[in-house]
Amino acid sequence: MKKILSLLMVLMLIFSAVGCSKKEETNKSEKEIVKIAGLKGPTSIGMIKMFEEKPSLGENFDSVYEVAQNPDILVSKLLSKEVTFAALPTNVAAKLYNKGAGYKLAAINTWGVLYVMTQGEEIHNWEDLRGKNINSIAKGSNPDVIFRYLLEKNGLNPDKDVTLDYTLGHVELAQAMAAKKVNIALLPEPFVTMVSMKNKDAKIAMNIQDEWKNTLGGKALIPQGCIVVREDFAQKHPEVVNKFLAEYEKSVKWVNENKEEAGVLVEKHGIGMKAKMAEMAIPRCNLDFKTASDAKEAVENYLKVLYDFSAKAVGGKLPDENFYYHQK
């Protein structure tokens, strides 16, 4: 009897050990999902190589990439904390921070995509715009605020010296200029490229990024697009954040050096443009990677301009120091 009991105890110990081993194996195999979302358009072009290759962020992590079709969808995902990293407009990141959404600015990826296009009009400087009808993007929008600010700084009252027409949206305005129905328009990429491909008489009269530098000083930039990271994730996994940002920087460099291949991937992953259009637009998207620490001054100056025109543009107040994620 004693021998039987001893045998049963040994068997129980063996099965118990096997069970624990299997449980440990299961736990080890369960990887944390890192969700990366990009807004459809130029803001997400810089990480297109990551969309394609899904580089490892660590042995205990799997990454999932998705494209948000419009800002409202992306903001909704961020407010519900569904996303770990996201590419979006910098002023939207400021709005989310001021709402207490729990995301920090990790890097800047896009340094302005705005241009004044003309056809049948000779525009060489700001004074040439006096008395003109200019088709612009939605009143109060980020591009509109930037353009109105530059008009004022260059001696033109945007409400008196020019006529700003907000009748058409981005797509409709680009289509109208492509069809030679509009003479002067403020447009972002990739719509500038779309117009150029369809209307050979249309040309870029003003590079708003250059005008920003000329107006504010030689080093001034427009940090229009950014990367944010969920704060609780960054606190828990700073090494993953570092890895992600390093991969992002490599992706941006690759895109700038391999425009044709990047264009193919932009179309493949549904970023919002055909391969050839993306290839032609990339040089004018001003893609460059800078960490939040390195871009902080440029971001502060940019948000201050938006805030002074409309506090709503940045969420009612300028974000404080905690808005900026500093790598560890």
Backbone torsions as a table, in degrees:
resi	resn	phi	psi	omega
1	MET	NA	-42.6	-179.8
2	LYS	-62.7	-38.6	179.7
3	LYS	-63.7	-39.5	179.7
4	ILE	-64.5	-45.2	179.3
5	LEU	-61.4	-42.1	179.6
6	SER	-62.6	-42.0	179.4
7	LEU	-63.6	-41.7	178.5
8	LEU	-62.5	-41.6	-179.8
9	MET	-64.4	-41.1	178.4
10	VAL	-62.7	-44.5	179.4
11	LEU	-62.5	-40.6	179.1
12	MET	-62.5	-41.5	179.1
13	LEU	-64.1	-40.6	179.7
14	ILE	-63.2	-48.4	-179.6
15	PHE	-63.9	-36.7	179.0
16	SER	-63.5	-43.8	-180.0
17	ALA	-64.0	-42.2	178.9
18	VAL	-63.1	-42.4	179.8
19	GLY	-61.6	-44.4	179.4
20	CYS	-63.0	-40.9	-179.6
21	SER	-61.4	-43.1	179.7
22	LYS	-65.2	-38.0	-179.8
23	LYS	-64.9	-42.1	179.0
24	GLU	-63.5	-40.3	178.8
25	GLU	-61.8	-42.0	180.0
26	THR	-62.5	-44.6	-179.3
27	ASN	-62.4	-40.4	-179.3
28	LYS	-66.9	-33.0	-176.3
29	SER	-80.3	-14.7	179.3
30	GLU	-80.6	107.3	-177.4
31	LYS	-97.2	148.0	176.9
32	GLU	-78.9	136.3	-178.9
33	ILE	-89.8	125.4	174.9
34	VAL	-101.3	114.6	-177.8
35	LYS	-97.2	126.3	-178.3
36	ILE	-119.4	123.7	-178.1
37	ALA	-122.4	139.4	176.6
38	GLY	-124.6	140.5	176.7
39	LEU	-74.8	135.2	179.0
40	LYS	-55.8	124.9	180.0
41	GLY	127.5	-169.3	-174.3
42	PRO	-55.9	-31.8	-177.2
43	THR	-58.1	-26.7	-176.3
44	SER	-101.4	-3.9	-177.6
45	ILE	-61.8	-37.4	-175.4
46	GLY	-58.9	-26.9	-178.3
47	MET	-106.2	21.6	-175.8
48	ILE	-64.8	-30.5	177.4
49	LYS	-66.3	-32.2	177.4
50	MET	-71.7	-36.8	174.3
51	PHE	-56.6	-41.2	-175.8
52	GLU	-75.6	-45.0	-170.7
53	GLU	-98.0	-20.2	-177.5
54	LYS	45.8	64.6	-177.8
55	PRO	-61.5	148.3	-179.5
56	SER	-65.0	135.5	175.9
57	LEU	-107.0	6.3	-178.2
58	GLY	142.3	151.9	-174.0
59	GLU	-66.9	-19.9	-179.3
60	ASN	-101.4	16.3	-176.2
61	PHE	-133.2	140.1	170.5
62	ASP	-117.0	143.7	-178.9
63	SER	-112.1	144.1	178.0
64	VAL	-127.1	129.3	-178.4
65	TYR	-111.3	141.0	177.7
66	GLU	-147.4	155.5	178.5
67	VAL	-108.8	126.2	175.6
68	ALA	-89.6	128.8	-173.4
69	GLN	-71.2	-24.6	177.9
70	ASN	-154.0	164.6	-176.6
71	PRO	-58.8	-36.8	-177.8
72	ASP	-61.9	-41.0	179.0
73	ILE	-64.1	-44.3	-178.9
74	LEU	-66.0	-43.8	179.1
75	VAL	-60.1	-41.1	178.5
76	SER	-60.0	-42.6	179.1
77	LYS	-65.5	-37.2	179.9
78	LEU	-71.2	-41.8	179.6
79	LEU	-63.7	-30.0	177.9
80	SER	-90.7	3.9	177.8
81	LYS	59.2	31.7	177.2
82	GLU	-73.9	-22.2	-169.4
83	VAL	-112.2	143.3	178.3
84	THR	-90.7	-49.5	177.2
85	PHE	-125.2	148.4	177.2
86	ALA	-148.7	147.2	173.3
87	ALA	-105.6	124.0	-174.5
88	LEU	-159.5	170.0	177.3
89	PRO	-61.5	143.1	-175.0
90	THR	-63.8	-37.6	-179.9
91	ASN	-69.5	-28.4	175.4
92	VAL	-68.7	-37.1	176.0
93	ALA	-61.4	-40.5	178.1
94	ALA	-64.8	-41.9	177.7
95	LYS	-60.0	-45.3	-179.9
96	LEU	-62.8	-41.6	179.2
97	TYR	-61.7	-44.6	-179.2
98	ASN	-67.9	-19.0	175.1
99	LYS	-85.0	-6.3	-177.4
100	GLY	76.7	30.7	-176.8
101	ALA	-69.8	-20.7	177.2
102	GLY	90.5	30.1	177.0
103	TYR	-123.8	144.6	178.9
104	LYS	-115.4	152.8	174.9
105	LEU	-74.9	118.7	-177.7
106	ALA	-100.2	-32.3	-177.5
107	ALA	-165.9	161.1	170.9
108	ILE	-105.2	136.8	-177.2
109	ASN	-122.1	-18.4	-175.8
110	THR	-135.3	126.9	-172.7
111	TRP	-113.7	52.2	174.0
112	GLY	97.8	131.6	-177.3
113	VAL	-134.2	26.0	-171.6
114	LEU	-105.9	140.2	-178.4
115	TYR	-146.5	148.2	170.1
116	VAL	-96.0	122.7	178.8
117	MET	-108.9	146.2	179.4
118	THR	-136.1	159.4	167.4
119	GLN	-149.6	130.0	-179.0
120	GLY	73.9	9.4	178.3
121	GLU	-131.6	135.8	176.6
122	GLU	-97.0	103.0	179.7
123	ILE	-118.1	117.0	-178.9
124	HIS	-117.4	-21.2	-179.1
125	ASN	-153.1	178.7	-175.9
126	TRP	-64.3	-38.1	-178.7
127	GLU	-61.8	-29.7	178.5
128	ASP	-65.8	-15.6	179.3
129	LEU	-84.6	-12.7	-177.8
130	ARG	-57.2	129.7	178.9
131	GLY	79.2	1.7	-176.7
132	LYS	-91.6	155.5	171.6
133	ASN	-92.7	121.8	-176.9
134	ILE	-119.5	119.7	175.3
135	ASN	-78.9	122.4	-175.8
136	SER	-123.0	174.0	-178.6
137	ILE	-87.3	158.4	-174.0
138	ALA	-25.8	127.4	-178.6
139	LYS	-58.1	131.8	179.9
140	GLY	85.8	-6.0	178.9
141	SER	-72.4	167.8	179.5
142	ASN	-53.8	-52.3	178.7
143	PRO	-61.1	-37.5	180.0
144	ASP	-63.7	-43.8	179.6
145	VAL	-62.4	-44.8	179.0
146	ILE	-59.4	-45.3	-177.0
147	PHE	-67.7	-43.9	179.1
148	ARG	-62.9	-39.9	178.0
149	TYR	-59.9	-46.1	-179.2
150	LEU	-68.0	-36.1	175.1
151	LEU	-57.8	-49.6	-179.0
152	GLU	-61.6	-46.6	-177.9
153	LYS	-65.4	-20.1	179.7
154	ASN	-106.8	23.9	169.4
155	GLY	85.0	16.1	179.3
156	LEU	-119.6	130.3	175.4
157	ASN	-81.6	116.1	-175.5
158	PRO	-64.0	-17.1	-179.5
159	ASP	-98.8	-9.9	-176.6
160	LYS	-126.7	-40.6	-172.5
161	ASP	-86.4	-16.8	175.3
162	VAL	-136.9	163.8	173.8
163	THR	-111.7	113.0	179.3
164	LEU	-94.5	119.3	-176.5
165	ASP	-105.5	116.4	-177.4
166	TYR	-105.6	19.9	-174.1
167	THR	-60.4	-40.1	-172.5
168	LEU	-103.4	145.0	174.2
169	GLY	-80.0	179.3	-178.0
170	HIS	-50.2	-56.6	-173.9
171	VAL	-65.4	-46.7	-178.2
172	GLU	-63.7	-39.0	179.9
173	LEU	-65.2	-43.7	178.1
174	ALA	-62.8	-41.7	179.2
175	GLN	-64.5	-39.0	-180.0
176	ALA	-66.1	-40.5	178.6
177	MET	-70.5	-37.1	177.6
178	ALA	-63.0	-32.3	-179.9
179	ALA	-90.0	8.1	177.7
180	LYS	64.3	32.9	178.5
181	LYS	-100.5	-8.3	-179.7
182	VAL	-129.8	139.4	-176.4
183	ASN	-99.1	-34.2	-180.0
184	ILE	-135.1	131.0	-178.8
185	ALA	-148.5	144.1	170.1
186	LEU	-93.8	118.9	-176.7
187	LEU	-135.5	148.1	172.1
188	PRO	-96.0	163.5	166.2
189	GLU	-71.6	147.0	9.3
190	PRO	-90.5	7.9	-176.5
191	PHE	-68.6	-29.0	175.9
192	VAL	-60.0	-45.4	179.1
193	THR	-66.3	-39.7	179.3
194	MET	-59.2	-45.3	179.1
195	VAL	-64.3	-44.4	-178.2
196	SER	-61.0	-34.8	-179.1
197	MET	-73.2	-28.7	-174.5
198	LYS	-101.4	-23.2	-177.3
199	ASN	-129.6	101.0	-175.7
200	LYS	-70.0	-14.5	178.5
201	ASP	-85.5	-15.9	179.9
202	ALA	-78.3	143.3	179.7
203	LYS	-145.4	160.7	176.4
204	ILE	-82.8	117.8	-179.7
205	ALA	-93.3	-32.9	-178.3
206	MET	-142.3	130.8	172.9
207	ASN	-93.0	108.4	-173.9
208	ILE	-62.8	-30.6	177.7
209	GLN	-64.0	-42.3	177.7
210	ASP	-67.3	-39.3	179.6
211	GLU	-65.6	-34.3	176.5
212	TRP	-62.0	-45.6	178.3
213	LYS	-63.1	-44.9	-178.6
214	ASN	-62.7	-34.1	-176.0
215	THR	-82.8	-42.5	-174.9
216	LEU	-97.3	-12.1	-177.4
217	GLY	124.9	153.7	-171.3
218	GLY	-54.3	-29.4	-176.1
219	LYS	-98.4	-1.4	-177.2
220	ALA	-68.1	138.1	-179.2
221	LEU	-132.7	165.0	177.0
222	ILE	-110.2	94.9	179.8
223	PRO	-78.0	75.1	-167.7
224	GLN	-78.8	-30.3	-178.8
225	GLY	-125.1	149.5	-174.2
226	CYS	-145.6	174.5	171.8
227	ILE	-116.4	131.4	173.7
228	VAL	-115.1	155.9	177.8
229	VAL	-129.9	142.6	178.7
230	ARG	-67.9	127.9	-170.8
231	GLU	-61.9	-43.3	-177.9
232	ASP	-65.1	-36.2	177.5
233	PHE	-66.6	-43.3	-178.8
234	ALA	-62.6	-37.3	178.8
235	GLN	-67.1	-37.0	-176.6
236	LYS	-82.5	-33.6	-174.2
237	HIS	-132.0	62.0	-179.3
238	PRO	-60.4	-29.2	-179.6
239	GLU	-68.0	-31.4	177.8
240	VAL	-72.4	-39.2	177.1
241	VAL	-60.8	-45.7	178.7
242	ASN	-59.3	-43.0	-179.9
243	LYS	-64.5	-44.8	179.9
244	PHE	-60.2	-47.7	-178.0
245	LEU	-65.3	-36.2	177.0
246	ALA	-64.3	-42.1	178.1
247	GLU	-67.0	-36.7	179.5
248	TYR	-64.1	-44.8	179.2
249	GLU	-59.7	-42.0	178.1
250	LYS	-63.9	-38.6	-179.6
251	SER	-65.1	-43.7	178.9
252	VAL	-60.8	-44.5	179.0
253	LYS	-60.8	-43.7	180.0
254	TRP	-63.1	-43.3	-180.0
255	VAL	-58.9	-46.8	-178.9
256	ASN	-65.2	-28.7	-177.9
257	GLU	-93.4	-13.8	-176.4
258	ASN	-135.0	63.2	-172.0
259	LYS	-62.1	-40.7	-178.2
260	GLU	-64.6	-48.8	179.1
261	GLU	-64.3	-38.5	178.5
262	ALA	-63.2	-40.1	178.5
263	GLY	-59.3	-40.5	177.8
264	VAL	-61.0	-42.4	-179.4
265	LEU	-70.5	-34.4	177.3
266	VAL	-59.7	-45.5	177.8
267	GLU	-66.6	-44.3	-177.6
268	LYS	-58.1	-40.6	-174.1
269	HIS	-97.5	11.1	171.4
270	GLY	69.6	38.1	-179.8
271	ILE	-77.4	-11.0	171.6
272	GLY	117.6	13.6	177.4
273	MET	-155.7	156.1	177.5
274	LYS	-71.9	161.1	-174.2
275	ALA	-56.8	-48.6	-177.0
276	LYS	-65.3	-40.8	178.7
277	MET	-62.3	-44.2	179.4
278	ALA	-62.2	-44.2	179.3
279	GLU	-56.4	-44.0	-178.7
280	MET	-74.0	-30.1	-177.0
281	ALA	-79.4	-29.7	-173.1
282	ILE	-51.1	-46.4	-179.2
283	PRO	-60.6	-27.6	-178.9
284	ARG	-94.5	3.2	177.1
285	CYS	-88.6	-9.1	176.4
286	ASN	51.8	54.2	179.9
287	LEU	-80.5	124.5	177.4
288	ASP	-158.2	141.5	-177.0
289	PHE	-99.8	127.0	171.7
290	LYS	-140.7	133.9	178.7
291	THR	-64.6	162.3	178.7
292	ALA	-58.1	-37.9	179.6
293	SER	-62.3	-43.9	-178.0
294	ASP	-74.7	-28.4	-175.5
295	ALA	-97.0	-0.4	-170.6
296	LYS	-53.8	-46.9	-178.1
297	GLU	-63.1	-44.5	179.5
298	ALA	-63.3	-39.8	179.6
299	VAL	-66.0	-44.8	179.9
300	GLU	-60.4	-44.5	179.8
301	ASN	-63.9	-41.9	-179.6
302	TYR	-64.4	-49.0	-179.6
303	LEU	-64.9	-31.7	178.3
304	LYS	-65.5	-40.1	177.2
305	VAL	-61.5	-46.7	179.2
306	LEU	-63.0	-43.5	-178.4
307	TYR	-62.6	-43.2	-178.4
308	ASP	-64.1	-30.2	177.7
309	PHE	-82.3	-41.1	-179.7
310	SER	-159.4	111.6	-179.1
311	ALA	-59.4	-29.3	-179.8
312	LYS	-61.8	-27.4	-176.4
313	ALA	-62.6	-22.4	-179.8
314	VAL	-121.9	12.1	177.1
315	GLY	92.8	22.2	173.3
316	GLY	96.2	-20.1	178.6
317	LYS	-158.5	161.7	177.1
318	LEU	-76.8	134.0	-179.8
319	PRO	-65.1	147.7	-179.2
320	ASP	-85.3	-173.6	-176.4
321	GLU	-57.5	-32.0	-176.1
322	ASN	-68.5	-11.1	178.1
323	PHE	-65.4	-28.5	-172.9
324	TYR	-94.2	125.1	177.8
325	TYR	-86.1	126.1	178.3
326	HIS	-108.7	122.4	-175.9
327	GLN	-61.7	145.3	-178.5
328	LYS	-108.6	NA	NA
